[in-house]
């Protein structure tokens, strides 16, 4: 996606070019030289927009978090009972991870720094959707954060094992995911019933 001559390049253009490279070629395509080539510019020119490969990675991670937040908002907008909403959010996370494997890899391998203007804003948007749904189960404050971290740890671990052949038995991985998801939901319903 070389830029049009005479058109100024923005940081957003650089991040979008990096996202395109990563989606096509995988996380290893995230580099100054590769992104500069994608934009049709010399690598030193890229430093006018990003200070380092790390900043480029944070920008791509922020874009991944923002895209995930959009998926969560769409899932939440379906409405329904709290259980249906939570199921939709967890399924949206799984679908995002499965359909955006390279972006997902960048996202989970980049420090989640809430003080970072890019990543922090996008990550908080994701948390806000979950906090809203968890409140319908009577879970709020620190307890909501613990629940979100627990979901994420289990989901990310599952995706990692799933993608790298960590489930060697013949049982359906989708069925295992659904079993895990329903265990979470049942635990929250039990807390709500207290």
C-alpha positions, 0 to 999 in steps of 0.5 A, spaced: 500 500 500 505 505 497 502 512 499 500 517 493 506 521 492 505 528 495 500 525 500 503 526 507 504 520 512 501 520 518 502 515 524 495 512 523 497 510 516 504 507 519 500 503 524 495 501 519 500 499 514 503 495 520 497 491 521 496 489 514 503 486 514 502 483 520 495 480 518 498 478 511 505 475 514 504 474 521 507 477 527 514 477 524 512 482 519 512 487 525 519 491 523 521 498 521 524 495 514 518 491 512 513 497 514 517 502 510 517 497 504 509 497 505 509 504 505 514 505 499 518 509 503 525 509 506 526 506 513 529 512 516 523 516 514 518 511 518 522 514 525 518 521 523 512 517 526 514 512 530 520 512 535 522 505 535 519 498 533 516 497 540 512 503 539 510 500 532 508 494 536 504 498 541 500 501 536 499 495 533 497 492 539 492 498 541 489 497 534 488 490 536 485 492 542 480 497 539 478 492 534 476 487 539 472 492 543 468 493 537 467 486 537 465 486 544 460 492 543 457 488 537 456 482 542 453 486 547 448 490 543 445 483 542 442 484 548 438 479 552 439 476 559 446 477 562 448 469 561 446 470 554 450 477 554 456 474 557 456 468 553 456 473 547 462 476 549 466 470 551 464 467 544 466 474 541 473 474 544 474 466 541 472 468 534 477 474 534 483 470 537 481 465 531 480 470 526 486 474 527 491 470 530 497 474 528 494 481 531 491 477 537 499 474 538 501 482 538 496 484 543 497 478 548 505 479 547 505 487 548 505 489 555 498 492 557 500 499 560 494 503 562 498 509 562 499 508 555 495 513 551 494 508 545 493 501 549 490 504 555 484 507 552 483 501 547 484 496 553 479 500 558 474 500 552 474 492 553 474 492 560 468 497 560 463 492 556 465 486 561 464 490 567 457 492 565 455 485 564 458 483 570 454 488 574 448 484 572 451 478 576 452 483 582 459 483 581 463 490 581 469 493 583 475 489 584 471 483 584 469 484 577 477 485 575 478 478 578 473 475 574 475 479 567 482 477 569 480 469 570 476 469 564 482 472 560 487 467 563 483 461 561 481 464 554 488 466 552 491 459 555 486 455 551 487 459 545 495 458 546 494 450 547 489 450 541 493 453 536 499 450 538 497 443 538 496 442 545 490 438 545 492 431 543 486 427 544 480 427 539 475 430 543 472 436 539 476 443 541 470 447 540 466 442 545 471 443 550 471 451 549 463 451 550 464 446 557 469 451 559 465 457 558 459 454 561 463 453 567 465 460 568 457 462 567 455 457 572 460 460 577 457 467 576 450 465 576 451 461 583 454 467 586 448 471 583 444 466 587 447 467 594 
